[in-house]
Amino acid sequence: MSHVTHPEKLYDRLRATVRPEEGAIPLFVYSDPEVYRLELERLFGRVWLFVAHESELEEEGAFVVRQMGEQSVIVARGDDGEIRTFLNACRHRGMKLTSEDCGVASMWRCPYHGFTFANYGNFMGTPFERAAYPPNGLDRERLRLIEARCESYAGLIFATWDKDGPSLPDFLGDLRWYLDIFAGRAQMELVGEAQRWIIPSSWKLPSENFASDAYHTATAHAFLARLGLVRGVDFGRDGYHVDAGGGHGLGMGVHDDRPGSWFPQELEPEYAAKLSPDQLALLHRVKNFHGNVFPNLSFLIPNFIPVDGQLVTGMMLRMWQPVGPDRLMAWSWFLVEKNAPAWWKEKGRRMYVQTFSSGGMFDQDDTENWEAQTEVANSALTRPDEVMLDYTMGLDATPLSDFPGPGDVYDGKFSEAAARSYYRTWLDLLLEEGR
Amino acid sequence: MSSIWILPAEAISPQARIAAEDFLVAEAALLDDRRFDEWLQLFTDDLEYIVPTRTIRRRGNGSDVDWSSRHYDDNKASMSLRVRRLTETDVAWAEDPPSFTRRLISNYRYAAGPGETELTVKTNLLLFRSRGISGQHDLIAGERTDVLRLVEGRLKIAKRHVVLDQATLGTKNLGVFL
């Protein structure tokens, strides 16, 4: 079943124009409403989506309300200790069971008719139940909350509506080696609630940007070099570009000119216990790290810059939640090592807020680009010809053969290989075709 | 003897209130006129500039202001960097071309202190922001709590906390100062 009016026509157009292997992507896919309907159904309806971090749900009964695509879900640690993801919808009339962002509850009672569900999903009852549904009340099993598959990796909790799809480790594939370095190198915690804001942009533009685009930093974020915080083009170029497969991508900036880890020495034993020697060696060289878990969870170690005289960075998790073909809601969190020294947590948080986040000096400039690109895409939807965009950077490059991590790894961050891989995975899912 | 007409604000002299109000109105004008270098001079060196996030919670489920998650988490050094970005580079794309802004400051409430030469002023902020030719605008509303300090005969801002009235900001970035 498809909600798109003339799916065959759209499929043909997508097949003919989305040609990532040639470095060609058509403009219309950024914001076309019919493409978006397909995305909600075949991407957001099926793939693993980030919903929460384990540190948010340490207590039994703790829950957060998130979205999978446009659908509201409750992610909760039940009284039995297990973390589950439920559609935030009463089984009686579909009313939202909770409108809060977070809380602790043993059960949710629907505000409409009082249908009540335990924090592990069981239907518990409804007011005057035997009078309303004589003689024995309602079938408990039939009215269990609708539940997504839910698994976690490196503290990151994901959920999917696809009951038969790949496991989360298989979905993440080669990206896991890099996610370990980002989110699994120590016990992590999200600090506080997410910052949220609305950007009039296709949800794909920032996702693709974080997966693949280090090249824009030299222009879009040129202020860094202008103010002497980084040296010229190096901070965008030096390092590696990774096509991790499955639409996942990342870039890593390294600082081989200045040896020694910039991460806190106090955490070194924990890093060493959780990472392989190769992963640890790479961490020691990291000066920035950006990536995207397909389709819409971006992660970032911003470029180290001095805060009150100390070289720090502040890790970010960012979800680009679609709220229409040309609008998204950004969810942004500060992620930090739980056992980190106070200075690293404090200065890292300030660094994150000042560079990224709603008021961040980097983020501001990015939103300007994504909004204008989306506007151009919208206005071009009625053109009789196809506007093709250039995705050829690094098309002929050969991946490194001696890099210790998996995936296709390229020397230097100037490449669009991960963006091409992103759109290949995206197209295959939309057309329901294997690679 | 107490009376319902005795409010905490009466402890603040009319002269102090007028001075504070004039100061904050002039400060808003500097921002609307994009005179950021002059604006930066209005802060003390130990400035604390914090904008917490808001969350949606039921009554009884804790505060809906989350001070651990912040839209701005700045001091004098970082605010100086933000201003230098705007004034010394030609690549501050988010505000170049600049937004048109209009700040409306109202509902002044005063309390003495916390320091001997300090005055705490709560105000309501309504910030109108328009960008580009779309004819659209964003409204950013919030409550400011400022600590004003008398430094060598002049008022300066030692602390600004702004609690915004949206759990999800409706403006695409906070590239404008609050």
Interface residues (C-beta under 8 A of the other chain):
Chain A: S99 E100 D101 C102 G103 V191 G192 E193 A194 Q195 R196 W197 I198 I199 P200 T219 A220 A222 F223 R226 L227 V307 D308 M329 W333 F334 R349 R350 V353 Q354 S357 S358 G359 G360 M361 D363 Q364 D365 T367 E368 N369 E371
Chain B: V51 T53 T55 I56 R57 R58 N61 D66 W67 S68 S69 R70 H71 Y72 D73 D74 N75 A77 S78 L81 R82 R84 R85 E88 T89 V91 A92 W93 A94 E95 A167 T168 L169 G170 T171 K172 N173 L174 G175
